[in-house]
Amino acid sequence: MSRIGKQPVPIPPGVKVTVADGKVRVEGPKGKLELEYHRNMTVQVDDAAKVVRVSRPDDERLNRALHGLTRSLINNMVIGVTKGYEKRLKIEGIGYQARLEKKAVVLTVGYANSIALEPPDGVTAEVTDPTGKTLRPGDAGTLIIVRGADKQKVGQFAAEIRRVRKPEPYKGKGIMYENEVVRRKEGKSFASGG
């Protein structure tokens, strides 16, 4: 058995899980999420034990892989509608900054023009300064916090922001995740000719 797949997903209080027509719907205080799972998997909600169970028909390789995946996706949905997900990005470099205009994150990171990125539905972005003080829309800061209930959307939008200006290894300038370690390289050193 899949070690992850066989574990039931606990349903916390205030969360409603329904399974119908090959889809799992999860509702909670932070929003609603829906997942269309693979037809080989069987998903059942046990209301008495307050858990969701995922089972597979046989031990074929594909079904073993889908078993753990389906259980993890449902678990991520339950966590998303209760606690939510968050990614923090920091901007390093002189003159590099971000600001919010309406809902879009506008990045000024060394290009001729500013780059505006619109978050997808269900994802919010917030710009703060390094001390953690939330800024008013239009003010510039160097810390971007991406929040949402859908783990995939939050991670994808954070990756799109980072892709605008990836951290470079010589001066460490660019957009990076808060806990990311950038491997630094030494620049060219010129030997004194003789």
N, C-alpha and C positions, 0 to 999 in steps of 0.2 A: 504493500500500500504506500501511497505517497504520504510522507510524514506531514507535509503541510495540508494536502488535500483532505486527509481523514479528520483533521481537527475541525470541530463545529465552530461557526462564527457566532459569537454571542451578540444578542440584540439588546443594547442598553435601553433603559426607560426613555420614553419620548421619541423612539424611532419606530417607524412602521415599515415592514418589509412585505411586499407582495410578489408572488410569482405567477405569471400568466402568459400564454402564447410565446413561450421561449424567451421571455424577458423578466428580469428582476428589477423591481422598482423599490428604491429606498427613499423614505421621507424622514426628515429630521429638522431640528431647529435651524441648521445652516443652509437648508435647501433640499431639492429633490434631484436624484440621480437615477439613470436608467441604464441597464446593461443587457445587451442581447447576447446570451451565452450560446456555446456550440451545442448542436442538437444531440451529440453523443452523451453529454453530461445530464445528470438528473439533479435538480435543485429542489429541496423541500424545506418549508418553514415549519418548525416545530413550536407551536404557540405555547404548549405546556412548559417546555424546557427553555423557552425564549432563545432559540438558536436556529441558525440556518445550516443545513447539511448538504454537502455536495457529494455525489457518488458517480462512479463510472461503470460501464457495462463489462469491461474485461481489462486484462493487463497488456493490451497492445501499446506500443510505444507512444503513438499519438494521444491515446486516451490517458496514459499516465501523465504526459506533459500537460494536457488540458485540465486534468483534475486539480493539480496544484495551482495552475494559473487562474482557473475560475474561482476557486476559494479565495485566493489573494485579491482578485479584483473586487469580489463582494465585500471582503474585509475592508479594503481601501475605501469603498463607498460608504460603509457604516462609520468609519473613522472620519471621513470627509464631512458627512452631514452632522456629526456631533462636535468634533474639535476643529475640523478644517485643516488645510495645508498652507504652508508658508515657505517662501524662498526669499532669501535676502541677498541682494547684490550690492557690491560697493564699487565706486568709481574712483580710480587712482589716476592722477596726472594733473598738471597745472592747467587750469582753465577748463578741465573736463567736468561736466555737471549734467544734472537731469532736472526737469521740472514737469509739473502736471498742467496740461491745458485741456479743460473739460475732463474727459476720461483718459485721453491719450498721454503716454509718457513721451516727452520730447527730450532727446539726447543731444548734447553738444559735446562731441568727443573728437575734436581735431579735424573734422571734415569741413569743406566750404559751407555746406548747408547743415541745418539741424535735421535730425531724423525723428519722425513721430511714429510711435507704435501704439496701435489701438488694442487693448486687451480683449480677449474673447468673452462671450456671455458667461456670467457666473464667476469671472475673475476680476479682482480689483487690484489696482496698483497704488502705492503710496510712496511719496518722496519725503525723506527726512534728512536732517543734517547729522553728522557723526555723533553728536551728543544724544540723539534720539528724539529731539524736538520735532514734532510734525509741522510741516510748513504749509502755508496757505497756497492754494492753486496759483501758479505763476512764479512762485519763489523757487530758487534753485537749490538743490541739495546734492549730496554725494552718496546717499544710501537709498536703494529702491527696495521696497517690500512688496512682494506679489503674494496675494492671498486668494483662496477659493476653496470650494468643497471638492472639486474634481482634481485628483492628484495629477492626472495626465495633462490637463489643461494648464495647471499652475507650472508644472515642470517645463512644458513646451514654451509657454510665454517667457519664462525666465531664461530659457536657452536662446530664444529669439533676441532678447535684449542683450545677452552676453555676446551673441554672434556679431552684433554691430561693430564692436571693437574688442576683440579678444585680447587678453593680457599678453604683452610681449615680454620676452625673457631678459632683455638688457636693462631697461629702466623700470620694469614692472608696471608700466602704464596700461590702462584699459579697464574693461568692466569684468569683474570676477565675482564668484560666489563668496559670501562672507568668510567661510572657513576654508576656502581654496588656497593651496600653497602653490605659488608659481615658482618653478625651478629657474633660478637665475643663471645667466651665462656671463662670462667675463668678456668685456669688449676687447678689441685688438690693442695690443700693447706694442709700441714701436721701440725696437732695440736701438741703442745709440750706436750709430755707424762709426767705424774707425779705420 
